[in-house]
């Protein structure tokens, strides 16, 4: 595994999140502070309801903390408008979802191309990048398949390619193997680890899958919305 | 244009729903164009009819005649029509004109007696402006001075046929009563119900004698190069009449002024048509809003994914607007094609719907109702633009709703 450098990609400062269901308040995060540095391959683990997805959503600027702040690069997200947050997501963050979430009417190629269109890259640049990325995830032959013509593993590979094609600061993967069988899930994890090493992209997962934890270099354990353990493996 | 491909595919994601939405907007636009073409055709047909059978393009009367036109006065007349027509030809250059005497009278067959409008025509020159010779549906045209043509509906009502003897009774110019016996030479079937239902036509010399006109006539109808020539011709007539003594005390009226009532009725019908069109467009708009709201509901998670990828408010709205625009463009063009095709087909069929009209309609608008249509290209263009505009506006509400969905919430959506 390549060395992690000192550059901070994202930092959370005493982040809390409380959901209100009617008059009932349900705390999901109770003061989470953590720093993720460039090149990390980090798993946020914990049982269901421990706040993993909420933390990922807040780091990914698609949800707002109730208190505390997230700093991406050097900018506190709380100072950004919704439009600026969309720009941060567009440029700096790639998402991989448990249910793949590909756009069903677009082919594998077009799904991966989508973030580049959003970044207004030229057709030539897009073609080069998409073909290269789909080649890297092993789907060079399936460019024109629609999601419903691909297996779950293949769809998740497309999702990984879509997250990485814009060369983001970090990729956030929410339970990326939960909908896959163990062999396929392992394949996806290996792929992400290889890409982490090759492209030096920072990966943050949420998972309660043992196998994913084994792959991670750093484990952040959440319980009842708090970090109860944060350990980094020396080597793998 | 970035999202056109994606929008296009989204539009056809649910084919059946898309077809229904297309159908709604197409039907709206098609109906609108068909109605307008029908109204346009009706107006054009009624105008031409009126010009060809009753008014000519321009009608010259003595000053004040029009104020009493309802009683068809015989004391407000053109005393020397030949001099007037000569002056019109010399000074204005119009050569297609004729002189007429129009009067109120009674037609009797010895049993029944009905009020009629009598028209005395100059058989030699009348065809320069009108075509009554071609409108004789039974019998023949006027040949003898005591021949008379009777409107075919009037003849039917009175049980008169060609060869029958009838009497026309009228009050003369000198305020006495006079009556002549005529032989029915032919029946007139024009497309102008006013003539077919109420009128008798005789030679102008006979009418002159019957009414003791001493050579005077009530009107000089003029045919011009076209319908549009009437208004400028009226202005020229007024200018020239002020300077030429032969035309002093005369005034010219355009066919539009003379048929004011008819065109008011068609105008009212058009307004009614627009209200109906508005209702159809609202229905189409509700259809689009419904389709788009369903799309937003179904695609909530997808919208969340797109927001996570970095789609901003504008991009999400833009994507849905493209979808609305595509529905609008294709629906409108399809509707326009159907509307124009329907209008052309109706024009080709030229259905006679006179008898389908509600009772009393003919007394209001006395003309034969042939379903001619007249497609106005500018209206078709406006209808297409309206269809696209309505689609975009109708899409705006669901699009904004889609763009306001919080991404994290949308991603949790099942």
Interface residues (C-beta under 8 A of the other chain):
Chain A: X57 X60 X62 X63 X82 X83 X86 X87 X89 X90 X91 X93 X95 X97 X99 X101 X103 X104 X105 X106 X110 X114 X115 X117 X118 X119 X120 X162
Chain B: X2 X3 X5 X6 X9 X10 X13 X301 X302 X304 X305 X306 X307 X308 X309 X310 X311 X312 X313 X315 X406 X407 X408 X411
